[in-house]
Amino acid sequence: MNALPPNMAEVKSAMRRWLVASALPLWASMGRDLQCGGFVERLQPDGTPDLTAPKRIVVQARQVFVYSHAAFHRLTNDAIEAAEAGFRFIQRHGPPDGMARGFVHSVARDGAVIDRTRDAYDHAFLILAFSWYYRASGEREALDALRYAVKAIDRLRVEPYGSIAEADVPRFPRRQNPHMHVLEAYMAAYEATGREEFLNRASEIVSLLSRYFFDSETGGLYEYFGTDLTRLNGPVGKVIEPGHHYEWVWLLAQYGRLSGKYDMTSMHSLYQTAQMVGVEPTTGLVYDEVDLSARTARVSKRLWPQTEALKAHCQLGDTDVVKNAWQNILRFFSGAPLVGTWVDRLDANNAVLSGPIPASSLYHIHLALTDCFTLTTQSTNSPGSGTQG
């Protein structure tokens, strides 16, 4: 593979071309279920749609977000049509008992309910999708859907105050991950509506980061917790995911942009921990998981931590780090059968693990690339750059 051009403007242009000319058109066509509606869950390894897989509502929501975001930023002419198709599918099949009860977890291809669980992670992405669909389309119906998705999250609020139960059925352990995406959702809702209550809700989630999820002494953003959000004993309590460190860096930057309250100390600490223990030294690829105390890693590598690292590099890293992260994505993850698709996972030796091409990854890719190619500076060590997504 040819080396990336030295000019950062050319790198950003290459990111934009790949996304706008290849990925977005492909997933708006082959990634759509034109017969039954909505989006397909995944493509087969040969690039053909898998029409047998159940449709998770979270994947429908992620695709609605992507195409709404693309329409709002005028990246492609037909993005709003794709976003509307996903929105209509969610509206028809996501709340079979009425939106007041929230949205189910998964349905069959034709919309028949498979899993009725009301999941916090799912509803975070529904809020994100409805917020951006409203911004792109101006449809009041999106605001109604947004209101019901927020109410579903409210029903899952538990002690400690402001924290979110994983679902409407008991689950253990508790996790930081749904909270992270609820924060993202509240910020999107604030930008879509201008209502201060959503920024206040976002502030509650940010406070949970410092109180429970992040240990400033070890630099670790931990994943799994007891019912009161105390970190679990044993190996599971020591697990960190470097991709989530990078994701929080980006989220804290967006929160600072909206609130004027930048926690640069936490941002830099999260970033440095991920850089020191979460990255394979020989390649710069990001590990899936690390045991922070033992400094051992689960040495498989999925695509999404690489895109989250790219987002964080665009906020805090220099141009060489940004370019190297993008080059790694091209080198290791772009060997899929169709331009505009991707490899999802590598093994310990960085060989491709064959399998389906998940539609869910487009959310990570789209947001990372749009954030990077819309930045106005080559390095963003100062707060306030980037786009909200």
C-alpha atoms as a printed R data frame, in Angstrom:
    type eleno elety resid chain resno       x       y      z
1   ATOM     1    CA   MET     A     1   0.000   0.000  0.000
2   ATOM     2    CA   ASN     A     2   1.255   3.450 -0.845
3   ATOM     3    CA   ALA     A     3   2.219   5.749  2.003
4   ATOM     4    CA   LEU     A     4  -0.234   8.443  2.901
5   ATOM     5    CA   PRO     A     5   0.452  11.898  1.477
6   ATOM     6    CA   PRO     A     6   2.380  14.156  3.858
7   ATOM     7    CA   ASN     A     7  -0.155  16.963  3.569
8   ATOM     8    CA   MET     A     8  -2.899  16.590  6.183
9   ATOM     9    CA   ALA     A     9  -5.392  18.307  3.895
10  ATOM    10    CA   GLU     A    10  -4.886  15.502  1.379
11  ATOM    11    CA   VAL     A    11  -5.427  12.877  4.075
12  ATOM    12    CA   LYS     A    12  -8.711  14.511  5.051
13  ATOM    13    CA   SER     A    13  -9.724  14.673  1.412
14  ATOM    14    CA   ALA     A    14  -9.021  10.945  1.045
15  ATOM    15    CA   MET     A    15 -11.166  10.208  4.119
16  ATOM    16    CA   ARG     A    16 -14.024  12.236  2.671
17  ATOM    17    CA   ARG     A    17 -13.793  10.563 -0.758
18  ATOM    18    CA   TRP     A    18 -13.889   7.056  0.705
19  ATOM    19    CA   LEU     A    19 -16.875   7.850  2.902
20  ATOM    20    CA   VAL     A    20 -18.908   9.918  0.441
21  ATOM    21    CA   ALA     A    21 -18.119   8.076 -2.781
22  ATOM    22    CA   SER     A    22 -17.977   4.501 -1.475
23  ATOM    23    CA   ALA     A    23 -19.286   3.709  2.002
24  ATOM    24    CA   LEU     A    24 -22.418   5.861  2.199
25  ATOM    25    CA   PRO     A    25 -23.760   4.909 -1.271
26  ATOM    26    CA   LEU     A    26 -23.070   1.200 -0.743
27  ATOM    27    CA   TRP     A    27 -24.826   0.928  2.612
28  ATOM    28    CA   ALA     A    28 -27.737   3.040  1.330
29  ATOM    29    CA   SER     A    29 -28.237   0.497 -1.463
30  ATOM    30    CA   MET     A    30 -26.953  -2.994 -0.577
31  ATOM    31    CA   GLY     A    31 -27.357  -2.210  3.104
32  ATOM    32    CA   ARG     A    32 -31.071  -1.458  2.724
33  ATOM    33    CA   ASP     A    33 -33.873  -4.025  2.768
34  ATOM    34    CA   LEU     A    34 -35.975  -2.597 -0.033
35  ATOM    35    CA   GLN     A    35 -38.604  -5.348  0.261
36  ATOM    36    CA   CYS     A    36 -39.316  -5.323  4.002
37  ATOM    37    CA   GLY     A    37 -37.965  -1.927  4.970
38  ATOM    38    CA   GLY     A    38 -35.171  -0.645  7.132
39  ATOM    39    CA   PHE     A    39 -31.548  -1.709  6.980
40  ATOM    40    CA   VAL     A    40 -29.967  -5.147  6.929
41  ATOM    41    CA   GLU     A    41 -28.036  -6.243  9.998
42  ATOM    42    CA   ARG     A    42 -24.931  -7.253  8.063
43  ATOM    43    CA   LEU     A    43 -23.455  -8.287  4.749
44  ATOM    44    CA   GLN     A    44 -22.156 -11.777  4.097
45  ATOM    45    CA   PRO     A    45 -18.369 -12.205  3.776
46  ATOM    46    CA   ASP     A    46 -18.774 -12.045 -0.015
47  ATOM    47    CA   GLY     A    47 -20.545  -8.689  0.257
48  ATOM    48    CA   THR     A    48 -24.111  -9.836 -0.352
49  ATOM    49    CA   PRO     A    49 -26.841  -8.807  2.121
50  ATOM    50    CA   ASP     A    50 -27.690 -11.313  4.855
51  ATOM    51    CA   LEU     A    51 -31.477 -11.277  4.721
52  ATOM    52    CA   THR     A    52 -31.845 -14.029  7.337
53  ATOM    53    CA   ALA     A    53 -30.380 -12.135 10.295
54  ATOM    54    CA   PRO     A    54 -32.738 -10.536 12.833
55  ATOM    55    CA   LYS     A    55 -32.816  -6.753 12.806
56  ATOM    56    CA   ARG     A    56 -31.656  -5.173 16.032
57  ATOM    57    CA   ILE     A    57 -33.321  -1.834 16.654
58  ATOM    58    CA   VAL     A    58 -29.963  -0.386 17.726
59  ATOM    59    CA   VAL     A    59 -28.547  -1.064 14.246
60  ATOM    60    CA   GLN     A    60 -31.566   0.586 12.620
61  ATOM    61    CA   ALA     A    61 -31.004   3.586 14.898
62  ATOM    62    CA   ARG     A    62 -27.297   3.773 14.103
63  ATOM    63    CA   GLN     A    63 -28.003   3.808 10.377
64  ATOM    64    CA   VAL     A    64 -30.695   6.474 10.777
65  ATOM    65    CA   PHE     A    65 -28.134   8.566 12.652
66  ATOM    66    CA   VAL     A    66 -25.481   8.084  9.955
67  ATOM    67    CA   TYR     A    67 -27.730   9.106  7.076
68  ATOM    68    CA   SER     A    68 -29.380  11.926  9.007
69  ATOM    69    CA   HIS     A    69 -25.942  13.274  9.921
70  ATOM    70    CA   ALA     A    70 -24.843  12.919  6.291
71  ATOM    71    CA   ALA     A    71 -27.983  14.714  5.086
72  ATOM    72    CA   PHE     A    72 -27.587  17.528  7.611
73  ATOM    73    CA   HIS     A    73 -24.002  18.080  6.467
74  ATOM    74    CA   ARG     A    74 -24.980  17.667  2.788
75  ATOM    75    CA   LEU     A    75 -22.535  14.847  2.144
76  ATOM    76    CA   THR     A    76 -24.786  12.957 -0.287
77  ATOM    77    CA   ASN     A    77 -28.011  13.868 -2.049
78  ATOM    78    CA   ASP     A    78 -29.981  10.740 -1.165
79  ATOM    79    CA   ALA     A    79 -28.987  10.471  2.502
80  ATOM    80    CA   ILE     A    80 -32.298  11.799  3.808
81  ATOM    81    CA   GLU     A    81 -34.201   9.141  1.854
82  ATOM    82    CA   ALA     A    82 -32.164   6.385  3.506
83  ATOM    83    CA   ALA     A    83 -32.607   7.995  6.931
84  ATOM    84    CA   GLU     A    84 -36.363   8.230  6.450
85  ATOM    85    CA   ALA     A    85 -36.589   4.560  5.437
86  ATOM    86    CA   GLY     A    86 -34.900   3.531  8.668
87  ATOM    87    CA   PHE     A    87 -36.964   5.926 10.745
88  ATOM    88    CA   ARG     A    88 -40.223   4.573  9.291
89  ATOM    89    CA   PHE     A    89 -39.169   0.990  9.959
90  ATOM    90    CA   ILE     A    90 -38.399   1.802 13.593
91  ATOM    91    CA   GLN     A    91 -41.710   3.604 13.981
92  ATOM    92    CA   ARG     A    92 -43.681   0.705 12.490
93  ATOM    93    CA   HIS     A    93 -41.996  -2.171 14.290
94  ATOM    94    CA   GLY     A    94 -39.950  -0.886 17.229
95  ATOM    95    CA   PRO     A    95 -42.823  -0.098 19.614
96  ATOM    96    CA   PRO     A    96 -45.384  -2.923 19.079
97  ATOM    97    CA   ASP     A    97 -47.163  -2.008 22.319
98  ATOM    98    CA   GLY     A    98 -47.086   1.722 21.636
99  ATOM    99    CA   MET     A    99 -44.188   4.155 22.036
100 ATOM   100    CA   ALA     A   100 -45.127   4.863 25.653
101 ATOM   101    CA   ARG     A   101 -43.580   1.499 26.589
102 ATOM   102    CA   GLY     A   102 -40.394   2.120 24.654
103 ATOM   103    CA   PHE     A   103 -38.795   0.198 21.802
104 ATOM   104    CA   VAL     A   104 -38.021  -3.516 21.635
105 ATOM   105    CA   HIS     A   105 -34.542  -4.951 21.180
106 ATOM   106    CA   SER     A   106 -34.911  -6.927 17.950
107 ATOM   107    CA   VAL     A   107 -37.361  -7.931 15.250
108 ATOM   108    CA   ALA     A   108 -37.443 -10.334 12.320
109 ATOM   109    CA   ARG     A   109 -36.862  -9.169  8.774
110 ATOM   110    CA   ASP     A   110 -40.571  -8.443  8.359
111 ATOM   111    CA   GLY     A   111 -40.818  -6.625 11.697
112 ATOM   112    CA   ALA     A   112 -42.229  -9.416 13.868
113 ATOM   113    CA   VAL     A   113 -40.940  -9.005 17.420
114 ATOM   114    CA   ILE     A   114 -38.162 -11.365 18.525
115 ATOM   115    CA   ASP     A   115 -36.886  -9.788 21.761
116 ATOM   116    CA   ARG     A   116 -39.132  -7.416 23.729
117 ATOM   117    CA   THR     A   117 -36.404  -6.237 26.104
118 ATOM   118    CA   ARG     A   118 -36.227  -2.463 26.552
119 ATOM   119    CA   ASP     A   119 -32.488  -1.901 26.602
120 ATOM   120    CA   ALA     A   120 -30.736   1.297 27.742
121 ATOM   121    CA   TYR     A   121 -27.981   1.026 25.134
122 ATOM   122    CA   ASP     A   122 -30.608   0.687 22.388
123 ATOM   123    CA   HIS     A   123 -32.551   3.704 23.599
124 ATOM   124    CA   ALA     A   124 -29.410   5.828 23.764
125 ATOM   125    CA   PHE     A   125 -28.945   5.264 20.043
126 ATOM   126    CA   LEU     A   126 -32.623   5.863 19.372
127 ATOM   127    CA   ILE     A   127 -32.331   9.287 21.042
128 ATOM   128    CA   LEU     A   128 -29.233   9.972 18.944
129 ATOM   129    CA   ALA     A   129 -31.018   8.899 15.759
130 ATOM   130    CA   PHE     A   130 -34.236  10.814 16.415
131 ATOM   131    CA   SER     A   131 -32.318  13.953 17.351
132 ATOM   132    CA   TRP     A   132 -30.334  13.957 14.144
133 ATOM   133    CA   TYR     A   133 -33.281  12.898 11.980
134 ATOM   134    CA   TYR     A   134 -35.195  15.883 13.329
135 ATOM   135    CA   ARG     A   135 -32.268  18.202 12.550
136 ATOM   136    CA   ALA     A   136 -32.002  16.819  9.020
137 ATOM   137    CA   SER     A   137 -35.698  16.542  8.168
138 ATOM   138    CA   GLY     A   138 -37.512  18.987 10.439
139 ATOM   139    CA   GLU     A   139 -40.239  16.363 11.001
140 ATOM   140    CA   ARG     A   140 -42.129  16.915 14.242
141 ATOM   141    CA   GLU     A   141 -42.802  13.181 14.424
142 ATOM   142    CA   ALA     A   142 -39.122  12.710 15.218
143 ATOM   143    CA   LEU     A   143 -39.503  14.927 18.291
144 ATOM   144    CA   ASP     A   144 -42.400  12.784 19.513
145 ATOM   145    CA   ALA     A   145 -40.303   9.662 19.106
146 ATOM   146    CA   LEU     A   146 -37.415  11.380 20.882
147 ATOM   147    CA   ARG     A   147 -39.634  12.223 23.831
148 ATOM   148    CA   TYR     A   148 -40.741   8.586 24.242
149 ATOM   149    CA   ALA     A   149 -37.181   7.283 23.981
150 ATOM   150    CA   VAL     A   150 -36.114   9.695 26.726
151 ATOM   151    CA   LYS     A   151 -38.983   8.504 28.908
152 ATOM   152    CA   ALA     A   152 -37.818   4.918 28.404
153 ATOM   153    CA   ILE     A   153 -34.383   5.901 29.714
154 ATOM   154    CA   ASP     A   154 -36.040   7.699 32.628
155 ATOM   155    CA   ARG     A   155 -37.756   4.478 33.655
156 ATOM   156    CA   LEU     A   156 -34.319   2.869 33.897
157 ATOM   157    CA   ARG     A   157 -32.790   5.548 36.133
158 ATOM   158    CA   VAL     A   158 -31.638   4.031 39.431
159 ATOM   159    CA   GLU     A   159 -29.351   4.759 42.344
160 ATOM   160    CA   PRO     A   160 -26.675   6.051 42.457
161 ATOM   161    CA   TYR     A   161 -28.567   9.089 41.255
162 ATOM   162    CA   GLY     A   162 -28.424   9.632 37.540
163 ATOM   163    CA   SER     A   163 -27.152   6.155 36.703
164 ATOM   164    CA   ILE     A   164 -28.965   3.884 34.278
165 ATOM   165    CA   ALA     A   165 -29.956   0.233 34.657
166 ATOM   166    CA   GLU     A   166 -28.960  -1.843 31.648
167 ATOM   167    CA   ALA     A   167 -32.495  -2.943 30.758
168 ATOM   168    CA   ASP     A   168 -36.011  -3.468 32.042
169 ATOM   169    CA   VAL     A   169 -34.979  -7.000 33.038
170 ATOM   170    CA   PRO     A   170 -32.284  -7.535 35.702
171 ATOM   171    CA   ARG     A   171 -28.730  -7.739 34.390
172 ATOM   172    CA   PHE     A   172 -25.423  -8.134 36.130
173 ATOM   173    CA   PRO     A   173 -22.781  -6.801 36.182
174 ATOM   174    CA   ARG     A   174 -23.616  -3.180 35.604
175 ATOM   175    CA   ARG     A   175 -21.608  -1.465 32.881
176 ATOM   176    CA   GLN     A   176 -20.235   1.951 32.097
177 ATOM   177    CA   ASN     A   177 -20.813   1.542 28.337
178 ATOM   178    CA   PRO     A   178 -24.561   2.342 28.227
179 ATOM   179    CA   HIS     A   179 -23.916   5.482 30.280
180 ATOM   180    CA   MET     A   180 -21.329   6.646 27.788
181 ATOM   181    CA   HIS     A   181 -23.835   6.433 24.935
182 ATOM   182    CA   VAL     A   182 -26.631   7.991 26.983
183 ATOM   183    CA   LEU     A   183 -24.282  10.966 27.425
184 ATOM   184    CA   GLU     A   184 -23.805  11.111 23.662
185 ATOM   185    CA   ALA     A   185 -27.578  10.907 23.206
186 ATOM   186    CA   TYR     A   186 -28.384  13.701 25.651
187 ATOM   187    CA   MET     A   187 -25.897  16.013 23.972
188 ATOM   188    CA   ALA     A   188 -27.459  15.295 20.586
189 ATOM   189    CA   ALA     A   189 -30.925  15.956 22.026
190 ATOM   190    CA   TYR     A   190 -29.695  19.256 23.468
191 ATOM   191    CA   GLU     A   191 -28.349  20.370 20.106
192 ATOM   192    CA   ALA     A   192 -31.531  19.291 18.342
193 ATOM   193    CA   THR     A   193 -33.963  20.965 20.721
194 ATOM   194    CA   GLY     A   194 -32.017  23.618 22.630
195 ATOM   195    CA   ARG     A   195 -33.589  22.357 25.853
196 ATOM   196    CA   GLU     A   196 -31.311  22.844 28.853
197 ATOM   197    CA   GLU     A   197 -32.697  19.759 30.583
198 ATOM   198    CA   PHE     A   198 -30.713  17.589 28.186
199 ATOM   199    CA   LEU     A   199 -27.453  19.361 28.924
200 ATOM   200    CA   ASN     A   200 -28.230  18.964 32.634
201 ATOM   201    CA   ARG     A   201 -28.780  15.244 32.109
202 ATOM   202    CA   ALA     A   202 -25.482  15.079 30.246
203 ATOM   203    CA   SER     A   203 -23.804  16.728 33.237
204 ATOM   204    CA   GLU     A   204 -25.128  13.967 35.501
205 ATOM   205    CA   ILE     A   205 -23.526  11.307 33.322
206 ATOM   206    CA   VAL     A   206 -20.216  13.205 33.202
207 ATOM   207    CA   SER     A   207 -20.217  13.293 37.001
208 ATOM   208    CA   LEU     A   208 -20.553   9.495 37.076
209 ATOM   209    CA   LEU     A   209 -17.307   9.245 35.133
210 ATOM   210    CA   SER     A   210 -15.223  10.827 37.874
211 ATOM   211    CA   ARG     A   211 -17.195   9.309 40.751
212 ATOM   212    CA   TYR     A   212 -17.359   5.689 39.591
213 ATOM   213    CA   PHE     A   213 -16.039   4.759 36.169
214 ATOM   214    CA   PHE     A   214 -12.610   6.403 35.974
215 ATOM   215    CA   ASP     A   215  -9.800   5.857 38.474
216 ATOM   216    CA   SER     A   216  -7.390   8.767 38.209
217 ATOM   217    CA   GLU     A   217  -4.737   6.876 40.202
218 ATOM   218    CA   THR     A   218  -4.469   3.995 37.729
219 ATOM   219    CA   GLY     A   219  -5.694   5.931 34.690
220 ATOM   220    CA   GLY     A   220  -8.231   3.188 34.055
221 ATOM   221    CA   LEU     A   221 -11.771   3.572 32.764
222 ATOM   222    CA   TYR     A   222 -13.284   0.392 34.147
223 ATOM   223    CA   GLU     A   223 -16.137  -1.496 32.536
224 ATOM   224    CA   TYR     A   224 -17.969  -3.694 35.049
225 ATOM   225    CA   PHE     A   225 -19.545  -2.812 38.397
226 ATOM   226    CA   GLY     A   226 -21.789  -4.020 41.174
227 ATOM   227    CA   THR     A   227 -25.340  -2.811 41.760
228 ATOM   228    CA   ASP     A   228 -24.085   0.307 43.576
229 ATOM   229    CA   LEU     A   229 -21.440   1.002 40.882
230 ATOM   230    CA   THR     A   230 -18.557  -0.189 43.035
231 ATOM   231    CA   ARG     A   231 -15.893  -1.865 40.908
232 ATOM   232    CA   LEU     A   232 -16.014  -5.642 40.968
233 ATOM   233    CA   ASN     A   233 -13.303  -7.725 42.583
234 ATOM   234    CA   GLY     A   234 -11.460 -10.314 40.547
235 ATOM   235    CA   PRO     A   235 -10.353 -10.305 36.917
236 ATOM   236    CA   VAL     A   236 -13.548  -8.841 35.460
237 ATOM   237    CA   GLY     A   237 -13.177  -5.765 37.655
238 ATOM   238    CA   LYS     A   238  -9.738  -5.062 36.195
239 ATOM   239    CA   VAL     A   239 -10.773  -5.060 32.552
240 ATOM   240    CA   ILE     A   240 -10.507  -1.886 30.520
241 ATOM   241    CA   GLU     A   241 -11.320  -1.332 26.859
242 ATOM   242    CA   PRO     A   242  -8.921   1.150 25.259
243 ATOM   243    CA   GLY     A   243 -11.511   1.989 22.617
244 ATOM   244    CA   HIS     A   244 -13.791   3.339 25.335
245 ATOM   245    CA   HIS     A   245 -10.969   5.486 26.727
246 ATOM   246    CA   TYR     A   246 -10.652   7.111 23.325
247 ATOM   247    CA   GLU     A   247 -14.430   7.405 23.012
248 ATOM   248    CA   TRP     A   248 -14.694   9.263 26.315
249 ATOM   249    CA   VAL     A   249 -11.947  11.651 25.203
250 ATOM   250    CA   TRP     A   250 -14.102  12.647 22.260
251 ATOM   251    CA   LEU     A   251 -17.286  12.840 24.336
252 ATOM   252    CA   LEU     A   252 -15.668  15.064 26.951
253 ATOM   253    CA   ALA     A   253 -14.499  17.355 24.159
254 ATOM   254    CA   GLN     A   254 -18.055  17.604 22.850
255 ATOM   255    CA   TYR     A   255 -19.418  18.198 26.352
256 ATOM   256    CA   GLY     A   256 -16.891  20.989 26.825
257 ATOM   257    CA   ARG     A   257 -17.901  22.539 23.517
258 ATOM   258    CA   LEU     A   258 -21.565  22.600 24.558
259 ATOM   259    CA   SER     A   259 -21.193  23.473 28.240
260 ATOM   260    CA   GLY     A   260 -17.974  25.471 28.287
261 ATOM   261    CA   LYS     A   261 -16.680  23.067 30.962
262 ATOM   262    CA   TYR     A   262 -13.580  21.288 29.692
263 ATOM   263    CA   ASP     A   263 -12.027  18.550 31.826
264 ATOM   264    CA   MET     A   264  -8.699  18.500 30.036
265 ATOM   265    CA   THR     A   265  -7.065  16.597 32.914
266 ATOM   266    CA   SER     A   266  -9.386  13.611 32.487
267 ATOM   267    CA   MET     A   267  -9.191  13.820 28.702
268 ATOM   268    CA   HIS     A   268  -5.404  13.680 28.695
269 ATOM   269    CA   SER     A   269  -5.285  10.967 31.355
270 ATOM   270    CA   LEU     A   270  -7.738   8.748 29.472
271 ATOM   271    CA   TYR     A   271  -5.825   9.334 26.269
272 ATOM   272    CA   GLN     A   272  -2.421   8.619 27.755
273 ATOM   273    CA   THR     A   273  -3.571   5.397 29.427
274 ATOM   274    CA   ALA     A   274  -4.950   4.103 26.163
275 ATOM   275    CA   GLN     A   275  -1.775   5.092 24.349
276 ATOM   276    CA   MET     A   276   0.514   3.479 26.927
277 ATOM   277    CA   VAL     A   277  -1.214   0.133 27.573
278 ATOM   278    CA   GLY     A   278  -3.888  -0.239 24.913
279 ATOM   279    CA   VAL     A   279  -1.814  -0.159 21.741
280 ATOM   280    CA   GLU     A   280   0.259  -2.891 20.106
281 ATOM   281    CA   PRO     A   281   3.814  -1.466 20.022
282 ATOM   282    CA   THR     A   282   4.807  -2.891 16.656
283 ATOM   283    CA   THR     A   283   1.782  -1.669 14.681
284 ATOM   284    CA   GLY     A   284  -0.074   0.956 16.699
285 ATOM   285    CA   LEU     A   285  -3.280  -1.098 16.492
286 ATOM   286    CA   VAL     A   286  -5.636  -0.833 19.475
287 ATOM   287    CA   TYR     A   287  -6.364  -3.955 21.531
288 ATOM   288    CA   ASP     A   288  -9.923  -4.989 22.318
289 ATOM   289    CA   GLU     A   289  -9.325  -5.377 26.062
290 ATOM   290    CA   VAL     A   290  -6.533  -4.971 28.605
291 ATOM   291    CA   ASP     A   291  -6.184  -6.173 32.202
292 ATOM   292    CA   LEU     A   292  -4.769  -2.960 33.585
293 ATOM   293    CA   SER     A   293  -3.277  -4.471 36.730
294 ATOM   294    CA   ALA     A   294  -1.496  -7.342 34.967
295 ATOM   295    CA   ARG     A   295  -0.761  -5.340 31.807
296 ATOM   296    CA   THR     A   296  -2.024  -8.227 29.689
297 ATOM   297    CA   ALA     A   297  -4.212  -7.783 26.648
298 ATOM   298    CA   ARG     A   298  -6.838  -9.673 24.732
299 ATOM   299    CA   VAL     A   299  -4.819  -9.315 21.597
300 ATOM   300    CA   SER     A   300  -7.644  -9.532 19.080
301 ATOM   301    CA   LYS     A   301  -8.446  -6.192 17.472
302 ATOM   302    CA   ARG     A   302 -11.805  -5.056 16.188
303 ATOM   303    CA   LEU     A   303 -12.309  -2.169 13.804
304 ATOM   304    CA   TRP     A   304 -14.314   0.069 16.129
305 ATOM   305    CA   PRO     A   305 -11.512   0.760 18.681
306 ATOM   306    CA   GLN     A   306  -9.342   1.926 15.778
307 ATOM   307    CA   THR     A   307 -11.985   4.440 14.695
308 ATOM   308    CA   GLU     A   308 -12.459   5.660 18.267
309 ATOM   309    CA   ALA     A   309  -8.712   6.149 18.531
310 ATOM   310    CA   LEU     A   310  -8.835   8.160 15.307
311 ATOM   311    CA   LYS     A   311 -11.502  10.438 16.830
312 ATOM   312    CA   ALA     A   312  -9.424  10.982 19.955
313 ATOM   313    CA   HIS     A   313  -6.269  11.603 17.931
314 ATOM   314    CA   CYS     A   314  -8.129  14.275 16.004
315 ATOM   315    CA   GLN     A   315  -8.901  15.965 19.331
316 ATOM   316    CA   LEU     A   316  -5.580  15.571 21.166
317 ATOM   317    CA   GLY     A   317  -2.998  14.029 18.880
318 ATOM   318    CA   ASP     A   318  -0.641  15.511 16.317
319 ATOM   319    CA   THR     A   319  -1.045  15.062 12.583
320 ATOM   320    CA   ASP     A   320   1.392  12.144 12.361
321 ATOM   321    CA   VAL     A   321  -0.648  10.148 14.880
322 ATOM   322    CA   VAL     A   322  -3.857  10.901 12.963
323 ATOM   323    CA   LYS     A   323  -2.302   9.837  9.669
324 ATOM   324    CA   ASN     A   324  -0.853   6.641 11.126
325 ATOM   325    CA   ALA     A   325  -4.213   5.650 12.641
326 ATOM   326    CA   TRP     A   326  -5.953   6.161  9.301
327 ATOM   327    CA   GLN     A   327  -3.214   4.237  7.509
328 ATOM   328    CA   ASN     A   328  -3.677   1.330  9.935
329 ATOM   329    CA   ILE     A   329  -7.396   1.254  9.189
330 ATOM   330    CA   LEU     A   330  -6.662   1.168  5.465
331 ATOM   331    CA   ARG     A   331  -3.886  -1.402  5.808
332 ATOM   332    CA   PHE     A   332  -5.544  -3.888  8.124
333 ATOM   333    CA   PHE     A   333  -9.309  -3.388  7.853
334 ATOM   334    CA   SER     A   334 -10.108  -2.365  4.280
335 ATOM   335    CA   GLY     A   335  -9.529  -5.755  2.651
336 ATOM   336    CA   ALA     A   336 -13.232  -6.541  2.322
337 ATOM   337    CA   PRO     A   337 -14.761  -7.684 -1.003
338 ATOM   338    CA   LEU     A   338 -16.382  -4.340 -1.832
339 ATOM   339    CA   VAL     A   339 -14.986  -0.836 -1.593
340 ATOM   340    CA   GLY     A   340 -16.997   0.833  1.143
341 ATOM   341    CA   THR     A   341 -17.073  -2.241  3.384
342 ATOM   342    CA   TRP     A   342 -14.545  -3.445  5.950
343 ATOM   343    CA   VAL     A   343 -12.952  -6.229  7.921
344 ATOM   344    CA   ASP     A   344 -14.394  -6.394 11.432
345 ATOM   345    CA   ARG     A   345 -11.764  -8.302 13.417
346 ATOM   346    CA   LEU     A   346  -8.112  -9.367 13.422
347 ATOM   347    CA   ASP     A   347  -6.546 -12.202 15.385
348 ATOM   348    CA   ALA     A   348  -3.465 -12.041 17.631
349 ATOM   349    CA   ASN     A   349  -1.206 -12.072 14.572
350 ATOM   350    CA   ASN     A   350  -3.245  -9.374 12.822
351 ATOM   351    CA   ALA     A   351  -4.626 -11.828 10.293
352 ATOM   352    CA   VAL     A   352  -8.214 -11.312  9.198
353 ATOM   353    CA   LEU     A   353 -10.835 -13.336 11.056
354 ATOM   354    CA   SER     A   354 -13.418 -14.113  8.408
355 ATOM   355    CA   GLY     A   355 -17.032 -13.372  9.163
356 ATOM   356    CA   PRO     A   356 -19.954 -11.117  8.311
357 ATOM   357    CA   ILE     A   357 -19.509  -7.397  7.725
358 ATOM   358    CA   PRO     A   358 -21.572  -5.696 10.459
359 ATOM   359    CA   ALA     A   359 -23.641  -2.670  9.518
360 ATOM   360    CA   SER     A   360 -23.204  -1.390 13.074
361 ATOM   361    CA   SER     A   361 -19.605  -0.360 12.324
362 ATOM   362    CA   LEU     A   362 -20.709   2.368  9.919
363 ATOM   363    CA   TYR     A   363 -21.665   4.517 12.925
364 ATOM   364    CA   HIS     A   364 -18.086   4.389 14.232
365 ATOM   365    CA   ILE     A   365 -16.499   4.910 10.818
366 ATOM   366    CA   HIS     A   366 -18.781   7.732  9.738
367 ATOM   367    CA   LEU     A   367 -18.377   9.707 12.927
368 ATOM   368    CA   ALA     A   368 -14.599   9.275 13.056
369 ATOM   369    CA   LEU     A   369 -14.072  10.356  9.480
370 ATOM   370    CA   THR     A   370 -16.491  13.279  9.504
371 ATOM   371    CA   ASP     A   371 -14.984  14.516 12.752
372 ATOM   372    CA   CYS     A   372 -11.483  14.353 11.302
373 ATOM   373    CA   PHE     A   373 -12.090  15.807  7.869
374 ATOM   374    CA   THR     A   374 -14.180  18.695  9.171
375 ATOM   375    CA   LEU     A   375 -11.630  19.854 11.751
376 ATOM   376    CA   THR     A   376 -10.230  23.261 10.863
377 ATOM   377    CA   THR     A   377  -6.778  22.688 12.357
378 ATOM   378    CA   GLN     A   378  -4.191  19.947 11.931
379 ATOM   379    CA   SER     A   379  -3.826  19.393 15.661
380 ATOM   380    CA   THR     A   380  -6.453  19.979 18.323
381 ATOM   381    CA   ASN     A   381  -4.621  20.143 21.630
382 ATOM   382    CA   SER     A   382  -6.844  23.101 22.449
383 ATOM   383    CA   PRO     A   383 -10.481  22.290 23.259
384 ATOM   384    CA   GLY     A   384 -13.500  23.044 21.186
385 ATOM   385    CA   SER     A   385 -12.829  21.488 17.790
386 ATOM   386    CA   GLY     A   386 -14.882  18.891 16.006
387 ATOM   387    CA   THR     A   387 -18.465  18.147 15.123
388 ATOM   388    CA   GLN     A   388 -21.148  16.719 17.320
389 ATOM   389    CA   GLY     A   389 -22.490  13.405 16.201
